[in-house]
Amino acid sequence: MWQFSLIIFIITSFNSAAMAEELQISRFAAEGLSGWQSKVFKGKTDYHPIQDNGRIVIQAHSKGTASGLVKKVKLDPVRYHYLRWSWKIAHIVEKGDETTKAGDDYAARVYVIFPGRFFWQTKAINYIWANWLPKDKAVPNAYTSNAMMLAVESGPKLAGQWLSEERDILADYRRLFGEEPHEIGAIAIMTDTDNTGSDATAWYGDISISTDR
């Protein structure tokens, strides 16, 4: 009997492994910023590839500016829902305040965008390196409740260090919006300081999304 159970286990494990799939949203070493589109809100944050610790990453520097880089995708969040990336910041935006328009600035953030049928139905999860919002806490964006700000990291303690992150997009969306998500339409990165007029520098490593851990 145990032989049959072992066979079932092996088959199930093999099928799970075969079904698991990881997609690279970015390949900065091979492609640079090819496929990423600039979205300017106020002034242009500087994004360019550099080498850091033996790998190619994107360095972002904002001085009173707000622009991001957007990569369009078409993904089912029920299937592709584990988002992975790495990032580093020089320092937080000390004048930043996650709850006000005047303080809506971040050294680093990674967006997942869910377009609706109409533009006002578009929703987004902003995974932020928060200034003061406690880690794992979430608040609506100061400008729109259709964007939720989720603190993946917070404060200055780990500034200057590369950190690797993983988020379950599907679980986060359900928790933050209380409903099922639309298709994922874009992934974006953004370093912005237009509201506080501050300086901020961040580095972004490659981003991927997968069907399984």
C-alpha positions in Angstrom: 0.0 0.0 0.0 2.8 2.4 0.8 4.3 1.9 -2.7 1.1 3.2 -4.2 1.0 6.1 -1.8 4.6 6.9 -2.8 3.8 6.8 -6.5 0.8 9.2 -6.0 3.1 11.6 -4.0 5.8 11.6 -6.7 3.2 12.1 -9.5 1.6 15.0 -7.6 4.9 16.6 -6.8 6.0 16.3 -10.4 2.8 17.8 -11.7 3.0 20.7 -9.2 6.6 21.4 -10.2 5.8 21.1 -13.9 2.9 23.6 -13.5 5.0 26.1 -11.6 6.1 29.0 -13.8 8.1 32.1 -13.2 8.1 35.1 -15.5 10.8 37.7 -15.6 9.2 41.2 -15.6 12.7 42.7 -15.9 16.1 41.6 -17.2 18.1 44.6 -16.5 21.5 42.9 -17.2 20.4 41.7 -20.7 17.8 44.3 -21.7 18.4 47.4 -19.6 15.2 49.5 -19.6 13.9 48.1 -22.9 10.2 47.6 -22.6 9.8 50.1 -19.7 7.9 53.3 -20.4 8.4 56.5 -18.6 5.3 58.1 -16.9 6.0 61.7 -15.8 3.8 63.4 -13.1 6.0 66.3 -12.1 9.6 66.5 -13.4 11.6 63.5 -14.4 13.2 61.1 -11.9 16.5 59.8 -13.3 16.5 56.1 -13.9 19.6 54.3 -15.4 21.3 50.9 -15.2 24.4 50.7 -13.0 26.5 47.8 -11.7 26.2 47.2 -8.0 27.8 44.2 -6.2 28.5 42.5 -9.5 25.0 42.8 -11.0 23.1 45.3 -13.1 20.4 47.2 -11.3 18.4 50.4 -11.9 19.5 53.4 -9.9 16.8 56.0 -9.4 17.4 59.6 -8.2 14.7 62.1 -7.5 15.2 65.8 -6.6 11.7 67.3 -6.2 10.5 65.1 -9.1 7.9 62.5 -9.7 8.1 60.0 -12.6 8.0 56.3 -12.8 8.8 53.4 -15.1 6.0 51.1 -16.3 6.1 47.7 -17.8 2.9 46.6 -19.4 1.8 43.0 -18.9 -1.3 40.9 -19.2 -1.4 38.4 -16.3 -4.1 36.5 -14.4 -3.5 37.3 -10.7 -5.2 34.0 -9.7 -2.4 32.2 -11.5 0.5 34.6 -11.3 0.5 36.0 -7.8 3.9 35.7 -6.2 5.8 38.9 -6.9 9.5 39.0 -6.1 12.0 41.9 -6.3 15.0 43.4 -4.5 15.6 47.0 -3.6 17.8 49.4 -1.6 17.4 53.0 -0.6 20.0 55.6 0.5 17.6 57.0 3.1 13.9 57.5 3.6 12.1 60.8 2.8 12.1 62.2 6.3 9.4 64.8 5.5 7.2 62.1 4.0 3.9 61.3 5.5 1.8 58.4 4.1 -1.4 60.0 5.2 -1.2 63.4 3.6 -0.9 64.8 0.0 1.9 67.0 1.2 3.9 64.0 2.4 3.1 61.5 -0.4 6.7 60.8 -1.4 8.7 57.6 -1.2 12.3 56.6 -1.8 11.1 53.4 -3.4 7.9 51.8 -4.4 6.7 49.0 -6.7 3.2 49.2 -8.2 1.0 46.4 -9.4 -1.8 47.9 -11.5 -5.2 46.4 -12.2 -6.9 48.3 -15.0 -10.7 48.5 -14.9 -13.1 48.8 -17.8 -13.2 52.5 -17.1 -10.3 54.5 -15.8 -11.9 55.2 -12.5 -12.2 51.5 -11.9 -8.4 51.0 -12.1 -6.9 49.9 -8.8 -3.3 49.5 -7.7 -1.3 48.1 -4.9 1.7 50.2 -4.0 4.4 48.2 -2.2 6.3 50.9 -0.5 9.4 51.4 1.5 7.5 53.5 4.0 8.8 56.6 5.7 7.0 56.2 9.0 4.0 53.9 8.4 4.7 50.7 10.4 5.8 47.6 8.4 2.9 45.5 7.1 0.4 48.3 7.7 -1.7 49.7 4.8 -3.4 53.0 4.1 -5.3 54.4 1.1 -3.2 56.7 -1.0 -3.7 60.4 0.0 -5.0 61.2 -3.5 -7.2 58.1 -4.2 -8.6 55.2 -2.3 -8.2 53.1 -5.5 -4.5 52.9 -4.7 -3.5 51.2 -1.4 -0.1 51.8 0.1 1.3 48.7 1.8 4.5 49.1 3.9 6.8 46.2 2.9 9.7 48.0 4.6 9.7 51.0 6.9 12.0 53.6 8.3 15.7 54.2 8.1 17.1 51.2 9.9 17.8 49.0 6.9 18.7 51.9 4.5 21.9 51.1 2.5 21.2 47.4 2.5 19.8 45.2 -0.3 16.6 43.5 0.7 14.7 40.8 -1.2 10.9 40.8 -1.0 8.1 38.5 -1.9 4.4 39.3 -1.8 1.3 37.3 -2.6 -0.5 39.8 -4.8 -3.8 37.9 -4.8 -4.0 37.7 -1.0 -2.9 41.3 -0.6 -5.6 42.5 -3.1 -8.3 40.6 -1.4 -7.3 42.0 2.0 -6.9 45.5 0.8 -9.9 45.9 -1.5 -12.2 43.1 -0.2 -12.9 41.8 -3.7 -11.5 39.7 -6.5 -8.9 41.5 -8.7 -9.1 42.3 -12.4 -6.2 41.2 -14.7 -2.8 42.6 -13.9 -2.1 45.2 -16.6 1.2 46.7 -15.5 4.1 46.6 -13.0 5.8 49.9 -12.2 8.6 51.3 -10.1 8.8 54.8 -8.8 11.0 57.1 -6.7 9.4 60.5 -6.1 9.9 63.6 -3.9 7.8 66.2 -5.6 5.5 66.9 -2.7 8.3 67.5 -0.1 10.9 68.8 -2.5 13.4 66.3 -1.1 16.2 64.2 -2.6 16.0 60.4 -2.7 18.1 57.7 -4.3 17.1 54.0 -4.6 18.2 50.9 -6.5 15.9 48.3 -8.0 16.9 44.7 -8.8 15.1 42.4 -11.2 11.4 41.8 -10.7 9.7 38.5 -11.4 6.2 37.0 -10.9 5.4 33.3 -10.4 2.6 30.8 -10.1 4.1 29.2 -7.0 6.6 29.7 -4.2 
